[in-house]
Amino acid sequence: MASIFAFIQSGGYQNPEHWLSDGWALINKTHQTAPLYWHKINNEWIEFTLYGLQPLALAEPVTHVSFYEATAYAHYCNARLPTEFEWEYAAAHTLEDQFKQSNSANSTPPVIEQLTEYCWQWTNSAYLAYPGFKPIAGVAGEYNGKFMANQMVLRGGCKFTPKNHLRLTYRNFYYPYQAWMRSGIRLAKD
């Protein structure tokens, strides 16, 4: 699988073939050429982190990408983003396999790594209510009910998500152009 860096080097941010129309319009308006917080200074790629400017860690999963960037990269890789239901199914089976492996003498690596510990992962699912959802009274109901429009679902968690919040059913949601929330990419293939 090609890296996001290969996508950049091959002109992925300049090729409309990979982009959804709204994403392409945004890229052209903002002149973005790399993920948020990535900078090329003196011909060196660096990233702005919690520790200031650091050399780009190419072995780490890419973070701070928008839904538009995630779908463009998926297209470049001849893949797609999973739906949130596919993500949850794969995650649940990974945990089941890990449990079986921990009780077996024949341990093999887990099927899926970095489910919740590194970055939120974009899905190809709109943030909509599950069947039967009714907002509860008060602030929590208003928070959930009113934001179910024009946003996409992210699943997993990130290194800043409190451990007691992490669960396979955790849904996060942001507008497709946002990337500040330590969002990343997980690909699916048919």
Residue pairs with C-beta under 8 A, 6 or more apart in sequence:
1 77
1 79
1 187
2 10
2 76
2 77
3 58
3 62
4 35
4 62
4 65
4 73
4 185
5 45
5 56
5 58
7 13
7 72
7 73
7 76
8 33
8 34
10 76
12 18
12 72
12 73
12 76
13 27
13 32
13 33
13 34
13 72
14 33
16 24
17 75
18 72
18 73
18 75
18 76
19 27
19 68
19 71
19 72
19 75
20 68
20 71
20 72
22 68
22 176
22 177
23 66
23 67
23 68
23 69
23 71
23 72
23 176
23 177
24 68
26 32
26 66
26 68
26 177
27 68
34 40
34 45
35 62
35 63
35 64
35 65
35 69
35 179
36 64
36 65
36 66
36 179
36 180
37 47
37 48
37 49
37 64
38 45
38 46
38 47
38 56
39 45
39 46
39 47
39 48
39 53
40 46
44 55
45 55
45 56
46 53
46 54
46 55
46 56
47 53
47 54
47 55
47 56
47 57
48 54
60 118
61 114
61 118
61 119
61 184
61 185
62 184
62 185
63 118
63 119
63 158
63 182
63 183
63 184
64 179
64 180
64 181
64 182
64 183
65 73
65 122
65 179
65 183
65 184
65 185
66 176
66 177
66 178
66 179
66 183
67 81
67 122
67 152
67 174
67 176
67 177
67 178
67 183
68 176
68 177
69 179
69 185
70 81
70 122
70 183
70 184
70 185
71 80
71 81
71 122
71 124
73 185
74 80
74 81
74 185
74 187
77 187
78 189
79 187
79 188
79 189
80 124
80 187
80 188
80 189
80 190
81 122
81 123
81 124
81 185
81 186
81 187
81 188
82 90
82 123
82 124
82 186
82 187
82 188
83 123
83 124
83 125
84 123
84 125
84 153
84 155
84 171
85 125
86 123
86 188
87 121
87 123
87 155
87 156
87 186
88 155
88 168
88 169
90 111
90 112
91 112
91 115
91 155
91 156
91 168
92 168
93 111
94 110
94 111
94 112
94 115
95 168
97 110
97 111
98 110
101 107
101 108
101 110
115 156
115 157
115 168
116 156
116 157
116 158
116 161
116 166
116 170
117 157
117 158
117 159
118 158
118 159
118 184
119 156
119 158
119 159
119 182
119 183
119 184
120 154
120 155
120 156
120 157
120 158
120 172
120 181
120 182
120 183
120 184
121 154
121 155
121 156
121 183
121 184
121 185
121 186
122 152
122 153
122 154
122 183
122 184
122 185
122 186
123 152
123 153
123 154
123 155
124 152
125 152
125 153
126 151
126 152
126 153
127 147
127 148
127 149
127 151
127 152
127 153
127 171
127 173
128 148
129 145
129 148
135 141
135 142
135 144
135 145
147 173
150 175
151 173
151 174
151 175
151 176
152 173
152 174
152 175
152 176
153 171
153 172
153 173
154 171
154 172
154 173
154 174
154 181
154 183
155 170
155 171
155 172
156 170
156 186
157 165
157 166
157 170
158 181
158 182
159 182
160 182
161 170
172 181
174 181
174 183
